[in-house]
């Protein structure tokens, strides 16, 4: 039955459908569906899918415009998102009332031209960002002078204890204040002797920020991050369900290694290692 219906549609319905599309393209879908069984159901489903498509598209467009007008922030107030969504809907409604579907299509094409220029500029920015990323990857490959993780050479017991220890937040914050901050102070004083501007910030952990003028600054940040206890530790200590790590973060993000339990000398050497790599990175960019 369905096959016969399709054959009839192909033989007789193509001409009438083509005439209807040429006269009014907005009803072409419904004229097409009239040639199938359950026309009402298919029309309802089609309208529902069209509504979902336009609602999600409008929501995505409003979110993008909202982010662009908020300097890239995606944590904007609800009323601001609603404002842009309503604004897009009002503009589309006015265009439909003024000139119908043709006016809306013309406006879409006209607005796409400046956006194409923006895309070209974005491509240029992407190429520059990829070049910077390549230089950053290459700078991470340089080999630094090896150093000990302890003040003395027989500190393997301390290193092993740090590996199997899962400290709480109090102990990690104590380590940061008693070891990391003094290490930052020593490095900062030494850099200032070489006429280099250094700042120590306590916003979101503790950070050592080295200013290089117009070039990218160096940031060495230590954060206390929370993680779930491993199963074998949870079985031993039921009171603790989580532990903390003193993790190193640079400008490009977290480095996924923990310096908890390191000596002040080891922390200083690690800062120098990362600063050496950053200097090589700046050299590649010049």
FENLINZI-V900814 format. One record per backbone hydrogen bond with DSSP energy under -1.0 kcal/mol. NH is the residue of the N-H (numbers start at 0). CO is the residue of the C=O. If there is no record, write none. Layout:
NH CO
NH CO
//
This chain:
4 0
5 1
6 2
7 3
8 4
9 5
10 6
11 7
12 8
16 12
17 13
18 14
19 15
20 16
21 17
22 18
23 19
26 23
27 24
30 26
31 27
32 28
33 29
34 31
35 32
41 37
42 38
43 39
44 40
45 41
46 42
47 43
48 44
49 45
50 46
51 47
52 48
53 49
54 50
55 51
56 52
57 53
58 54
59 55
60 56
61 57
62 58
63 59
64 60
65 61
66 62
67 63
68 64
71 66
72 69
80 76
81 77
82 78
83 79
84 80
85 81
86 82
87 83
88 84
89 85
90 86
91 87
92 88
93 89
94 90
95 91
96 92
97 93
98 94
99 95
103 99
104 100
105 101
106 102
107 103
108 104
109 105
110 106
111 107
114 110
115 111
116 112
117 113
118 114
119 115
120 116
121 117
122 118
123 119
124 120
125 121
126 122
127 123
128 124
129 125
130 126
131 127
132 128
133 129
134 130
135 131
136 132
137 133
138 134
139 135
140 137
158 154
159 155
160 156
161 157
162 158
163 159
164 160
171 167
172 168
173 169
174 170
175 171
176 172
177 173
178 174
179 174
180 175
182 178
183 179
184 180
185 181
186 182
187 183
188 184
189 185
190 186
191 187
192 188
193 190
194 191
195 190
198 208
200 206
205 221
206 200
207 219
208 198
209 217
210 196
214 211
217 209
219 207
220 248
221 205
222 246
224 244
226 242
228 240
233 229
234 230
236 232
242 226
243 166
244 224
246 222
246 244
247 256
248 220
249 252
252 249
254 247
258 245
261 258
262 148
266 262
267 263
268 264
269 265
270 266
271 267
272 268
273 269
274 270
275 271
276 272
277 273
278 274
279 275
280 276
281 277
282 278
283 279
284 280
285 281
//
